[in-house]
Amino acid sequence: MNENINYDIIIVGGGMVGASLACGLAEGAEQLKIAVIDANAPNFDWDKDSYDMRVSAITRASQNIFKNMGVWENIVEQRVSPYYDMFVWDAGNHDRHGEIQHGEIHFDSADMGEADLGHIIENRIIVKALYQRMQEMPQISLYCPTRLEAIAFNQDKTCLTLQDKTKLTANLIVGADGTRSWVRQQADIAVKGWDFDQAALVTTVKTEKYHQDTAWQRFLSTGPLAFLPLTDGYSSIVWSTSPGEAQRLTEIPEAEFALELEQAFESKLGKIVSVAGRAVFPLRLFETLNYVKPRLALVGDAAHTIHPLAGQGVNLGLADVASLITVIIDALNNKKDIGDFKVLRRYERWRRADNRSMLVAMDGLKRLFGSELSVVKGLRGFGLNMVNKITPLKNLIMQQAMGIGGTGPGSKLK
Ligand SMILES: Cc1cc2nc3c(=O)[nH]c(=O)nc-3n(C[C@H](O)[C@H](O)[C@H](O)COP(=O)(O)OP(=O)(O)OC[C@H]3O[C@@H](n4cnc5c(N)ncnc54)[C@H](O)[C@@H]3O)c2cc1C
């Protein structure tokens, strides 16, 4: 006899975004009965001296969201790396006299009167803190690892069938199952993507010179190369390039890789002293045509996936979370059905505008810095140097990047 269990909300995908949604909802609306289903059980057993290959630059807005759901302290206790400066420069262009001219821009938290520009945090640390919080909350039921078999959208409930034939029903299903979202496919929601033939090589390195708690990014014509500061002088590397080149970079001997990396980075931090494991992630850039349907909402990478060059992917996902929580709590306060299309449309309208402008900006940046046309290269360098000299404009750009530029979501979590 298989069970039939009812929830208010079922979240498919317990990654950084799905788990945050569960914690924030449980914090903000204690009466909700929430299920979180993930196909994989996270591994919390790691060597303390190692670093996760996957890290995220977490903005001030996301930090506030984590604070509101009671996980920020735990994250800080585990390990975080604040960064105080950001230095971005391009590969340069030959001027009329044959000299190489670089465009560069430097952001400094002190110039902005901010304590820092953000934090580099290992993804596994964020997920661990969120799972520990979920386990403290009796209204959250965790199903992981659990595979899903079918989904049926009915008028007054959505029904999920697990692989062991257990049936779960809910007023609202949230797809937080990442860029290849199963929920999105089952709901027949199409995506609109940009042609984006890039992959990211990621690894952790130790450099000869200290990284100065600075996030460094060099734009090469093949894609951006970022050195993100970790503790003890280590840096997390995200090197975006063509898929073939990324593959080659994982296969060459370590010493050869270290030398190529140092050269691509213009030896800004001296020699590469050690290299941990290398891995490649395909990069995508798309947005779904709809974020919601009756009894369904998509959040995070399931709804939109962007290039990591501005470190905004999970930050946009967390802004989705904060907006959806606000919309759900408002609906509960007004005795409305949380799975109603009209209720959910408010979330879609709210987030689509922000997410789309970031997607378009990322596509534009990638094209701008990928161009080999010398006139574009000249203007690009000139533009970067100009912006670098105009402090108010620079501060405005950085405030947007930190998610503190406007009246962003997150303030109504409690
Ligand atoms: C190289 C790289 C660097 C990046 N750096 C940054 C950065 O600095 N800052 C930033 O903001 N963003 C960054 N991003 C983007 C960020 O990693 C993503 O936006 C973020 O991981 C999305 O989180 P998510 O929870 O939506 O999806 P995911 O992290 O993909 O989580 C999805 C979850 O769903 C589960 N799942 C999948 N399918 C199913 C299924 N069928 N059933 C049940 N569960 C399922 C998975 O097991 C997983 O736990 C980077 C991305 C890349 C590739």
The ligand as an SDF file (V2000), in Angstrom:
LIG
                    3D

 53 58  0  0  0  0  0  0  0  0999 V2000
   31.6970   27.7850  -13.0920 C   0  0  0  0  0  0  0  0  0  0  0  0
   30.5330   28.4970  -12.4590 C   0  0  0  0  0  0  0  0  0  0  0  0
   30.7830   29.5310  -11.5530 C   0  0  0  0  0  0  0  0  0  0  0  0
   29.7110   30.2300  -10.9700 C   0  0  0  0  0  0  0  0  0  0  0  0
   29.9760   31.2470  -10.1040 N   0  0  0  0  0  0  0  0  0  0  0  0
   28.9350   31.9390   -9.5590 C   0  0  0  0  0  0  0  0  0  0  0  0
   29.1670   33.0340   -8.6640 C   0  0  0  0  0  0  0  0  0  0  0  0
   30.2950   33.3950   -8.3640 O   0  0  0  0  0  0  0  0  0  0  0  0
   28.0760   33.6800   -8.1470 N   0  0  0  0  0  0  0  0  0  0  0  0
   26.8070   33.3230   -8.4690 C   0  0  0  0  0  0  0  0  0  0  0  0
   25.8590   33.9700   -8.0080 O   0  0  0  0  0  0  0  0  0  0  0  0
   26.5700   32.2790   -9.2890 N   0  0  0  0  0  0  0  0  0  0  0  0
   27.5950   31.5880   -9.8530 C   0  0  0  0  0  0  0  0  0  0  0  0
   27.3530   30.5420  -10.6850 N   0  0  0  0  0  0  0  0  0  0  0  0
   25.9490   30.1480  -10.9350 C   0  0  0  0  0  0  0  0  0  0  0  0
   25.4090   29.2910   -9.7880 C   0  0  0  0  0  0  0  0  0  0  0  0
   26.2810   28.2030   -9.5380 O   0  0  0  0  0  0  0  0  0  0  0  0
   24.0260   28.7920  -10.1460 C   0  0  0  0  0  0  0  0  0  0  0  0
   23.2400   29.8960  -10.5000 O   0  0  0  0  0  0  0  0  0  0  0  0
   23.4070   28.0740   -8.9340 C   0  0  0  0  0  0  0  0  0  0  0  0
   24.1080   26.8990   -8.6120 O   0  0  0  0  0  0  0  0  0  0  0  0
   21.9550   27.7300   -9.2190 C   0  0  0  0  0  0  0  0  0  0  0  0
   21.3980   27.1450   -8.0690 O   0  0  0  0  0  0  0  0  0  0  0  0
   20.0750   26.2660   -8.1760 P   0  0  0  0  0  0  0  0  0  0  0  0
   19.7980   25.8230   -6.7830 O   0  0  0  0  0  0  0  0  0  0  0  0
   19.0570   27.0170   -8.9550 O   0  0  0  0  0  0  0  0  0  0  0  0
   20.4870   25.0280   -9.0910 O   0  0  0  0  0  0  0  0  0  0  0  0
   21.5050   23.8650   -8.7790 P   0  0  0  0  0  0  0  0  0  0  0  0
   22.6630   24.3430   -7.9690 O   0  0  0  0  0  0  0  0  0  0  0  0
   21.8060   23.2400  -10.1030 O   0  0  0  0  0  0  0  0  0  0  0  0
   20.6780   22.8470   -7.8720 O   0  0  0  0  0  0  0  0  0  0  0  0
   19.6660   22.0440   -8.4230 C   0  0  0  0  0  0  0  0  0  0  0  0
   19.3360   20.9240   -7.4490 C   0  0  0  0  0  0  0  0  0  0  0  0
   18.2830   20.1530   -8.0170 O   0  0  0  0  0  0  0  0  0  0  0  0
   18.5950   18.7720   -7.9210 C   0  0  0  0  0  0  0  0  0  0  0  0
   17.9110   18.0970   -9.0330 N   0  0  0  0  0  0  0  0  0  0  0  0
   18.2000   18.1750  -10.3510 C   0  0  0  0  0  0  0  0  0  0  0  0
   17.3430   17.4440  -11.0640 N   0  0  0  0  0  0  0  0  0  0  0  0
   16.4730   16.8840  -10.1870 C   0  0  0  0  0  0  0  0  0  0  0  0
   15.3480   16.0330  -10.3150 C   0  0  0  0  0  0  0  0  0  0  0  0
   14.9330   15.5730  -11.4990 N   0  0  0  0  0  0  0  0  0  0  0  0
   14.7020   15.6470   -9.1930 N   0  0  0  0  0  0  0  0  0  0  0  0
   15.1040   16.0970   -7.9740 C   0  0  0  0  0  0  0  0  0  0  0  0
   16.1660   16.9100   -7.8030 N   0  0  0  0  0  0  0  0  0  0  0  0
   16.8340   17.2980   -8.8870 C   0  0  0  0  0  0  0  0  0  0  0  0
   20.0990   18.7000   -7.9750 C   0  0  0  0  0  0  0  0  0  0  0  0
   20.5840   17.5170   -7.3390 O   0  0  0  0  0  0  0  0  0  0  0  0
   20.4950   19.9620   -7.2260 C   0  0  0  0  0  0  0  0  0  0  0  0
   20.6460   19.7280   -5.8410 O   0  0  0  0  0  0  0  0  0  0  0  0
   28.3890   29.8520  -11.2880 C   0  0  0  0  0  0  0  0  0  0  0  0
   28.1430   28.8090  -12.1940 C   0  0  0  0  0  0  0  0  0  0  0  0
   29.2060   28.1480  -12.7840 C   0  0  0  0  0  0  0  0  0  0  0  0
   28.9300   27.0330  -13.7750 C   0  0  0  0  0  0  0  0  0  0  0  0
  1  2  1  0
  2  3  1  0
  2 52  2  0
  3  4  2  0
  4  5  1  0
  4 50  1  0
  5  6  2  0
  6  7  1  0
  6 13  1  0
  7  8  2  0
  7  9  1  0
  9 10  1  0
 10 11  2  0
 10 12  1  0
 12 13  2  0
 13 14  1  0
 14 15  1  0
 14 50  1  0
 15 16  1  0
 16 17  1  0
 16 18  1  0
 18 19  1  0
 18 20  1  0
 20 21  1  0
 20 22  1  0
 22 23  1  0
 23 24  1  0
 24 25  2  0
 24 26  1  0
 24 27  1  0
 27 28  1  0
 28 29  2  0
 28 30  1  0
 28 31  1  0
 31 32  1  0
 32 33  1  0
 33 34  1  0
 33 48  1  0
 34 35  1  0
 35 36  1  0
 35 46  1  0
 36 37  1  0
 36 45  1  0
 37 38  2  0
 38 39  1  0
 39 40  1  0
 39 45  2  0
 40 41  1  0
 40 42  2  0
 42 43  1  0
 43 44  2  0
 44 45  1  0
 46 47  1  0
 46 48  1  0
 48 49  1  0
 50 51  2  0
 51 52  1  0
 52 53  1  0
M  END
$$$$
